[in-house]
Amino acid sequence: MTSHQEQISSGQRFEFGKNWSRFLRTLNDERIVEATESLRNFFSTEDLTGRRFLDVGCGSGLFSLAARRLGAAVHSFDFDPQSVACTLTLRERFFPQDEQWTVEEGSVLDKEYLQSLGQFDIVYSWGVLHHTGRMHEALENVLIPLRESGMLYIAIYNDQGRASRRWKRIKKFYCDLPRPLRLPFSLAMIVPKETRQLLRCLITFRPHRYVRHWTDYSKKRGMSRWHDHVDWLGGYPYEFAKPEEMTQFFLERGYTLIRMRTVGGMAGCNEFTFADWKHLEGNGRG
């Protein structure tokens, strides 16, 4: 496997960690609360005490922090050294010297590494596996550390057909650009879209709606609209799948869909929770 830096230098990978380090400058208590609530709502539980939580591709570390705040013992890893650094920063800020939260560099494509981690009650990977360059292998591998009675929570980009394939070319083009040209290209792509949205709000005499698109964006899992824009534009490698493809993939491996939230045919990530159907049947839930 080529190193992270080699992939960056050859234009094969977006610098996700650098974008996350900028995002951390905007992190505040409100964003942390929203991230924590998103986990609480999706798992329909008030806390995760007594559970082991694996954050596959931890990124900024925000959701590792959220899981730890809910009481889980957390293991965070990422292929990107800067993402690892971001997560370590959050751990030292909120849970210094905490033995219940470990952070390290690792790859979901490394089976031996995953086998070395032991078993987890929750394996969580939001918007990560489609950025590995080998998505189906990554989807297979996340089952390795999942306990028989555990839950797998993943979010994967929705397949929009031609639109998704066009975006794949745009993302690759961004990563091939010299660094000084990336910001101008980002603005050239993002500003027209934002301008159209602003004009629609002005024409309908509802400029406050556009303002809320920015001010209320943190309510979407505690994220940042601008940093999500940049991540979306440059996020390469880039793969995608239809909801039915995802459910069939895991059904063939003995897992059933517990919960799904889709973007309704639009751009973005569909979210899934899977569990071992034999375990569910054994507990009278089959």
C-alpha positions as CSV (number, residue, x, y, z in Angstrom):
1,M,0.0,0.0,0.0
2,T,1.4,3.4,-0.9
3,S,1.9,5.9,1.9
4,H,-0.5,8.7,2.7
5,Q,2.0,11.3,1.6
6,E,2.7,9.5,-1.7
7,Q,-1.0,9.5,-2.5
8,I,-1.3,13.2,-1.7
9,S,1.8,14.1,-3.8
10,S,0.5,12.0,-6.8
11,G,-2.9,13.6,-6.7
12,Q,-4.6,10.4,-5.7
13,R,-5.9,11.7,-2.4
14,F,-7.5,14.8,-0.9
15,E,-5.9,16.2,2.3
16,F,-8.8,15.5,4.5
17,G,-6.8,16.0,7.7
18,K,-5.8,19.5,6.7
19,N,-9.4,20.4,6.2
20,W,-10.3,18.9,9.5
21,S,-7.6,20.9,11.3
22,R,-9.2,24.1,9.9
23,F,-12.6,22.8,11.0
24,L,-11.4,22.4,14.6
25,R,-10.8,26.2,14.8
26,T,-14.6,26.6,14.5
27,L,-15.4,23.9,17.1
28,N,-17.4,25.1,20.0
29,D,-19.7,23.7,22.7
30,E,-22.8,23.9,20.4
31,R,-21.2,21.8,17.7
32,I,-20.1,19.2,20.3
33,V,-23.6,19.0,21.7
34,E,-25.1,18.6,18.3
35,A,-22.7,15.8,17.4
36,T,-23.4,14.0,20.7
37,E,-27.2,14.3,20.1
38,S,-26.9,12.9,16.6
39,L,-25.3,9.7,18.1
40,R,-27.8,9.5,20.9
41,N,-30.7,9.9,18.4
42,F,-29.5,7.4,15.9
43,F,-28.7,4.7,18.4
44,S,-31.9,5.6,20.4
45,T,-30.0,5.5,23.7
46,E,-29.1,8.0,26.4
47,D,-25.6,6.7,26.9
48,L,-23.1,4.1,25.7
49,T,-21.6,3.2,29.0
50,G,-20.1,-0.3,28.9
51,R,-19.8,-0.4,25.1
52,R,-16.7,-0.4,23.0
53,F,-16.9,2.1,20.1
54,L,-14.6,1.9,17.1
55,D,-14.4,5.1,15.0
56,V,-13.1,4.0,11.6
57,G,-11.6,7.1,9.9
58,C,-12.0,9.4,12.8
59,G,-11.4,12.6,10.9
60,S,-11.6,15.6,13.2
61,G,-12.3,13.3,16.2
62,L,-15.6,15.0,16.9
63,F,-17.7,11.8,16.9
64,S,-15.1,9.9,18.9
65,L,-15.4,12.8,21.4
66,A,-19.2,12.5,21.3
67,A,-19.1,8.7,21.9
68,R,-16.7,9.2,24.8
69,R,-19.0,11.8,26.3
70,L,-21.8,9.2,26.1
71,G,-19.7,6.8,28.2
72,A,-18.3,4.5,25.5
73,A,-14.7,3.2,25.6
74,V,-13.4,4.6,22.3
75,H,-10.7,3.5,19.8
76,S,-10.1,6.0,17.0
77,F,-8.0,5.5,13.9
78,D,-7.4,7.2,10.6
79,F,-5.1,6.7,7.6
80,D,-4.4,10.5,7.5
81,P,-1.8,11.6,10.1
82,Q,-3.3,15.1,10.3
83,S,-6.7,13.6,11.2
84,V,-5.0,11.5,13.9
85,A,-3.4,14.7,15.2
86,C,-6.8,16.4,15.2
87,T,-8.3,13.6,17.3
88,L,-5.4,13.6,19.7
89,T,-5.9,17.3,20.2
90,L,-9.6,16.8,21.1
91,R,-8.7,13.9,23.5
92,E,-6.1,16.0,25.3
93,R,-8.4,18.9,25.5
94,F,-11.5,17.1,26.9
95,F,-10.2,13.7,28.2
96,P,-6.5,14.2,29.0
97,Q,-4.6,10.9,29.8
98,D,-7.9,9.0,29.5
99,E,-7.3,5.2,29.3
100,Q,-10.7,4.7,27.8
101,W,-9.9,6.6,24.6
102,T,-7.1,5.4,22.3
103,V,-6.1,7.2,19.1
104,E,-3.7,5.9,16.5
105,E,-2.8,5.8,12.8
106,G,-4.2,2.8,10.8
107,S,-6.0,1.8,7.7
108,V,-9.3,0.0,7.2
109,L,-7.7,-1.8,4.3
110,D,-5.2,-3.4,6.7
111,K,-6.9,-6.7,7.8
112,E,-4.1,-7.6,10.2
113,Y,-4.5,-4.2,11.9
114,L,-8.2,-4.6,12.3
115,Q,-7.8,-8.1,13.7
116,S,-5.4,-6.8,16.3
117,L,-8.0,-4.4,17.7
118,G,-10.3,-7.0,19.2
119,Q,-14.1,-6.8,19.1
120,F,-16.4,-3.8,19.4
121,D,-20.1,-3.3,20.2
122,I,-20.3,-0.4,17.7
123,V,-18.3,0.0,14.6
124,Y,-18.9,3.6,13.3
125,S,-17.7,5.0,10.0
126,W,-19.4,8.2,8.7
127,G,-18.5,9.2,5.2
128,V,-15.1,7.4,5.1
129,L,-15.2,4.0,3.3
130,H,-16.0,5.6,-0.1
131,H,-12.7,7.6,0.2
132,T,-10.4,4.6,0.5
133,G,-10.2,3.8,-3.3
134,R,-11.3,0.3,-2.5
135,M,-14.8,0.8,-1.1
136,H,-16.1,-2.8,-1.3
137,E,-13.0,-4.2,0.4
138,A,-13.4,-1.6,3.1
139,L,-17.0,-2.5,3.6
140,E,-16.0,-6.1,4.0
141,N,-13.2,-5.3,6.4
142,V,-15.3,-3.2,8.9
143,L,-17.0,-6.5,9.8
144,I,-13.7,-7.9,11.2
145,P,-13.8,-6.0,14.5
146,L,-17.6,-6.1,14.9
147,R,-18.8,-8.2,17.8
148,E,-21.5,-10.8,17.0
149,S,-24.0,-8.9,19.0
150,G,-22.7,-5.5,17.7
151,M,-24.0,-2.8,15.4
152,L,-22.4,-1.4,12.3
153,Y,-23.1,2.2,11.5
154,I,-21.9,3.6,8.2
155,A,-22.6,6.5,5.8
156,I,-21.9,6.1,2.1
157,Y,-22.3,8.6,-0.8
158,N,-25.5,8.1,-2.7
159,D,-25.2,6.9,-6.3
160,Q,-26.8,9.6,-8.5
161,G,-25.7,8.0,-11.8
162,R,-24.2,10.5,-14.2
163,A,-24.0,13.3,-11.6
164,S,-21.9,11.1,-9.3
165,R,-19.5,10.2,-12.2
166,R,-19.2,13.8,-13.2
167,W,-18.3,14.8,-9.6
168,K,-15.7,12.0,-9.5
169,R,-13.9,13.7,-12.4
170,I,-14.2,17.2,-10.7
171,K,-12.7,15.8,-7.5
172,K,-9.8,14.2,-9.3
173,F,-9.2,17.5,-11.2
174,Y,-9.1,19.4,-7.9
175,C,-6.5,17.0,-6.5
176,D,-4.4,17.3,-9.7
177,L,-4.4,21.2,-9.5
178,P,-1.3,23.0,-8.1
179,R,-2.0,24.1,-4.5
180,P,-2.2,27.9,-5.3
181,L,-5.1,27.2,-7.8
182,R,-7.2,25.1,-5.5
183,L,-8.8,28.0,-3.5
184,P,-9.7,29.9,-6.7
185,F,-11.2,26.7,-8.2
186,S,-13.1,26.1,-5.0
187,L,-14.6,29.6,-5.0
188,A,-15.4,29.3,-8.8
189,M,-17.4,26.1,-8.0
190,I,-19.0,27.1,-4.7
191,V,-19.9,30.8,-5.2
192,P,-22.2,30.4,-8.2
193,K,-24.2,27.7,-6.3
194,E,-24.4,29.9,-3.2
195,T,-25.4,32.9,-5.3
196,R,-28.2,31.0,-6.9
197,Q,-29.5,30.0,-3.5
198,L,-29.3,33.5,-2.2
199,L,-31.1,34.9,-5.2
200,R,-34.0,32.4,-4.8
201,C,-34.3,33.5,-1.2
202,L,-34.3,37.2,-2.2
203,I,-36.8,36.8,-5.0
204,T,-39.2,35.1,-2.6
205,F,-38.6,37.8,0.1
206,R,-37.0,35.3,2.5
207,P,-33.4,36.3,2.8
208,H,-33.4,35.0,6.4
209,R,-33.6,31.5,5.0
210,Y,-30.3,31.9,3.3
211,V,-28.7,33.2,6.5
212,R,-30.1,30.2,8.4
213,H,-28.4,27.9,5.9
214,W,-25.1,29.1,7.3
215,T,-26.0,29.9,10.9
216,D,-28.0,26.7,11.5
217,Y,-25.7,24.3,9.6
218,S,-24.0,23.2,12.8
219,K,-27.2,21.5,13.8
220,K,-26.4,19.0,11.1
221,R,-24.2,16.7,13.3
222,G,-22.2,19.8,14.5
223,M,-20.6,20.3,11.1
224,S,-19.4,23.4,9.2
225,R,-21.0,24.3,5.9
226,W,-17.8,25.8,4.4
227,H,-15.6,22.9,5.4
228,D,-18.2,20.4,4.1
229,H,-18.1,22.3,0.8
230,V,-14.4,22.0,0.6
231,D,-14.5,18.3,1.6
232,W,-17.1,17.6,-1.0
233,L,-15.3,19.4,-3.8
234,G,-11.9,17.8,-3.2
235,G,-12.9,14.5,-1.6
236,Y,-11.0,12.0,-3.7
237,P,-10.9,8.9,-3.9
238,Y,-14.6,8.9,-4.4
239,E,-17.0,6.0,-4.7
240,F,-20.8,5.7,-4.2
241,A,-23.6,3.1,-3.9
242,K,-27.4,2.9,-4.1
243,P,-29.2,2.0,-0.9
244,E,-30.3,-1.3,-2.3
245,E,-26.8,-2.2,-3.2
246,M,-25.7,-1.6,0.4
247,T,-28.5,-3.6,1.9
248,Q,-27.9,-6.5,-0.5
249,F,-24.1,-6.4,0.2
250,F,-24.6,-6.9,3.9
251,L,-27.5,-9.3,3.6
252,E,-25.3,-11.7,1.7
253,R,-22.9,-11.6,4.7
254,G,-25.6,-12.4,7.2
255,Y,-26.4,-8.9,8.4
256,T,-29.8,-7.2,8.4
257,L,-30.7,-3.5,8.1
258,I,-31.8,-2.0,11.4
259,R,-32.2,1.6,10.3
260,M,-31.7,3.7,7.2
261,R,-31.8,7.4,6.5
262,T,-31.4,8.3,2.8
263,V,-30.9,11.7,1.0
264,G,-33.8,10.9,-1.2
265,G,-31.9,10.7,-4.5
266,M,-29.9,13.8,-3.9
267,A,-26.2,14.4,-3.3
268,G,-24.9,13.4,0.1
269,C,-24.6,10.3,2.3
270,N,-27.1,7.6,3.0
271,E,-26.8,6.3,6.5
272,F,-27.2,2.6,7.6
273,T,-27.2,0.6,10.7
274,F,-26.7,-3.2,10.3
275,A,-26.7,-6.1,12.8
276,D,-26.1,-9.8,12.7
277,W,-29.6,-11.3,11.9
278,K,-28.8,-14.6,13.7
279,H,-28.2,-12.6,16.9
280,L,-31.4,-10.7,16.4
281,E,-33.4,-13.9,15.9
282,G,-31.8,-15.3,19.0
283,N,-33.2,-12.4,21.0
284,G,-36.7,-12.7,19.6
285,R,-36.3,-9.8,17.3
286,G,-36.1,-11.6,14.0
